[in-house]
Structure formats: C-alpha cells, structure tokens
Amino acid sequence: PRGAIGYTNLALVRMMQGDRDAAVDNARLALGRTNSDGAVAMAAGTVFEWAQLEDEAAFAYGLAVSRDPGLVQSPFWGQNPVRYNLRQRAVESS
C-alpha cells in the first residue's frame, strides 16, 4: 500500500485472519503515514487492543480522540472492560 488507509485495511484483514505480527506491523505503518486521520488511528488502536498491546492502543486511541473529541462519548468504549479502561488513558494522552 501507498498510504495510511491501505495499511489500515491490511492491518484489519490480517487481524481477522489471526496474524498478529502482520496486523500490528501494518497498524504501525498506517499510523506512521498519517498525522490527521482519526479513523486510521481508531482502527490502529483496535488492532493494538486485539494484540494486547495496551500502551500502543492507548496512544492510537489518544490520537483519534485528539482529532475528534466527540469520540470520548462514543458507545465504542463500553464494548469491553479493557477498552473502557483505555478510554481514560486515551483522553489523558490526547
């Protein structure tokens, strides 16, 4: 892929295939290719969360929240206890 969205999509596909290493690598590449796309950051955070990389997930979610503060109120955060705890860390890092 040439851009952040391509790497994001690849990361999500690799996550669905259960390929942790490839999913994480592509999520990192996606984050490295954007500085303004909150959707890319949220997707990368989801991959990191799935891979149990909570520090990276909190960082990515924090980027997303900094781009769109309204995300703080999203029901997304209540979907599981880990994500609920990551919400506070994301807010603090945004």
N, C-alpha and C positions, 0 to 999 in steps of 0.2 A: 504493500500500500504506500501511497504517497503522502497521505495526510492523517490527521488525528482521527477522523471519523472511520476511515478504513481500518486503522489499527484497533479502534474501539470495537468495531463489528467483529474483527478477527478474534479479539480477546473474548468477546461474549460467546462466539461459536466454540472456541477452544474450551471455555468454561462448561458449556453444555455437553461437550464431548468428554469432560472429565480430565482434560490435560492441564493440570495445574501450572506447570512450568511455562508452557506456551501461553496460557491465558495471562499469567502475571507479566511475562515479558512484553506481550503486546499491550497490556494496560499501561505499563510503564512507558512504552514508546508513544502511546496515544497522549499521555499527559505531557510528555516532552515536546510534543508538536502543537500544543495549544496553550494559550495563556488567557483565553477569554470564553471558552465554551463550557458552560456549566453542565450541559448534558454529557459531554465527554468525561468530565470529572466525576459526575454521579455514576456513570457506567463503570469507570475505572474503580471507583470506591466499592461498587458492588462486587467486582471481580476480586479485589483485595480482601473484602469481607469474607467471601466464599472461601478464599485461600487461607483464611485465618491469619491474615497479616493486618492486625488491627491498627497499628501505627500508620501504615500506608493508607488504609481505608479512611481513618480519621483525617489524614492530610487531604486526600482526594475529596472527601465529602466537605471539608472545610473550604476548598477551592470552589466547589459548587455553590455552597451557601454564600460565599463572598460575592459570587456573580449574580445570585438570585436569592436575596434574603428571605423571600416568601417561602422558600423550601423548608424553613425551620418549622412551619406549621403543617407540613405535609403528613398525611397518614402513613407515608412510607416508613417513618421512623418507628412506628409501633408494630411492625410486622414480626419482629423477633427481639428478644431481650438484648442480644449483642448490638443490634442496630440502634436500639433505644439508648444504650449507653454511649454508642459512638456519636449520637446526635449532640450531646453536650460537648464532647471533645471537638467535634467539627465546628460548633459555634465558637468555642474558645479560640480555635486556630484561624477562624475566618477574619 
